[in-house]
Amino acid sequence: MSHDTRRLHQLFKIGSARAGAALAGFGEPLDTLLPENGSAIEARLWLAIGALDLWQRSGYRAAQMPDHAETQAAVPDSLPPCPSRAEGMLALLLRGVHAAGLLSEWLQLLHRHGARLPARFLPNLLDAATRQPRLRPLVVPVLDERGHWLARLRTEWAWAANGPDPAQRALSWDTGSIEQRVATLHAWREDDPAAALRMLIAAWATEPPEHRAALLPALAVRLGPDDEDFIESALDDRRKEVRAAAQRLLAELPGSRLSQRIRARVQPLLQVEQRLLRPARLQLALPGDIDAPMRRDGIGANPWPGAGEKAGWVIDMLAAVDPQVWEQAFERTPRKLLAMAESSEFAAVLIRGWALASIRHGAAQRSSWLAALAHWWIGAKPALREAVPGGLFDVLGTVARHDEDATLSALVEGFPDTWHSDAGLVRLLQTLADHGAGRWPQALSRRVLQRVETALPVLATPGHAWTFRQLLSSLALALDPSTAAAVSAGWHPAIQPDHTLRDAFDTFFSTVRFRHEMHSSFQEPA
């Protein structure tokens, strides 16, 4: 900061009266821009600092940029251009005019349309996806040749370069920070899981314990049977965090030896009790003791408040076994098993263990259990509801967000008429909407809107205002936009200008209309 600038800033802080000194002249040409000395000192002060700022900026010299004269030109793009109206909507999204979540939907629509990002917005999208890694899988397919070419010119955009650079990847693995090495291992697993595993095995013995704990979870990317032997060896690592990561990976690997060992331990503890004239129930016998092999497999590693030590061991064991095992073992559907467990003395233990197992195992295998647990949860007693981790509904929302098998539609259909008075059900609907942004089909959207419309007199009251405000915000991004625009149009008469939630409704209507226009814009020719 120059002396003149510091002097002006001081005058602003302490005031011209306390400064006790007139403004010094700035010489040509600044003095010619200022009024005569007879003018008010405050006016001269404002004009002086503005003139000095312009003078300094006009003399600014940009830093010398590296010479890219030898960089090869990008090859011609192969994808068709983005429709012009859709491009205009992207400009609004990048300016922050609408909800941030709409950018993801816009990118999905562009990819579905088979077009490329407008060239003028490539730096904006590369920067945005660099800051928000969740956008990267959406940005990469629509970059086309020019976008990939541009990404190769800046190090921070390397994730969007077309294909991995083996030399750069090896350098990052050998010399990068632990965060960079973890990111490199993740990318390597995506491209070549076997090569990534070999590289990790080669470096394993020399890695410090904290690095081993950070690197091992990367094997979750394209996890397969070829990884099992190495992960099994990590169960004997001296570092607790490494052992815990290995236990989680093996519990998620279908048919792993760890899962088979644990199943052999827990299955004898479960028996079906047939009762005369009464429904059968599932009985649980607690294990007698815990030994070193059980601890090696992760049993007893997690505290489960309120469950008791031995009951906690059962939760750990059930969580490591594919829940489909119990369908085959007891020849009953998930819903029937849950009903049998509900009458057990250890209902919360069984429910929690199965819920954790449903979260852990593959999407193709868990949908029936996720849906069954969600349906059961809707009608369960509050004390038993707490046995189901909230993460189960996150997974359900992600797996069933397209609702191709009507899983979510059936779930919403199962809501009781008084669902709006149950804060848990309102939060459940919001959670499902958060994970279904831009994905809900017309049938599900129509059913949800009907449910919300019937509950408007209750949900829109001051006592429910905050919860309903959040629900509206999530639904605006999840519902099919054409359906939402048509159905919600009938809500306007009920929303008076002085309504407590008028601003929330206005935002909902605005978002729905914008999404409807956004979808329509991709139907136009480029």
Secondary structure, 3 states (H helix, E strand, C coil): CCHHHHHHHHHHHHCHHHHCCCCCCCCCCHHHHCCCCCCCHHHHHHHHHHHHHHHHHHCCCCCCCCCCCCCCCCCCCCCCCCCHHHHHHHHHHHCCCCCCCHHHHHHHHHHHHCCCCCHHHHHHHHHHHHHCHHHHHHHHHHCHHHHHHHHCCCHHHHHHCCCCCHHHHHHHHHHCCHHHHHHHHHHHHHHCHHHHHHHHHHHHCCCCHHHHHHHHHHHHCCCCHHHHHHHHHHCCCCCHHHHHHHHHHHHHCCCCHHHHHHHHHHHHHEEEEEECCEEEEEEECCCCCCCHHHHHCCCCCCCCCCCCHHHHHHHHHHHCCCCHHHHHHHCCCHHHHHHHHHCCCCHHHHHHHHHHHHHHCCHHHHHHHHHHHHHHHHHCCHHHHCCCCCHHHHHHHHHCCCCCCCHHHHHHHCCCCCHHHCHHHHHHHHHHHHHCCCCCCHHHHHHHHHHHHHHHHHHCCHHHHHHHHHHHHHHHHHCCHHHHHHHHHHHHHHCCCCCCCHHHHHHHHHHHHHHHHHHHHCCCCC
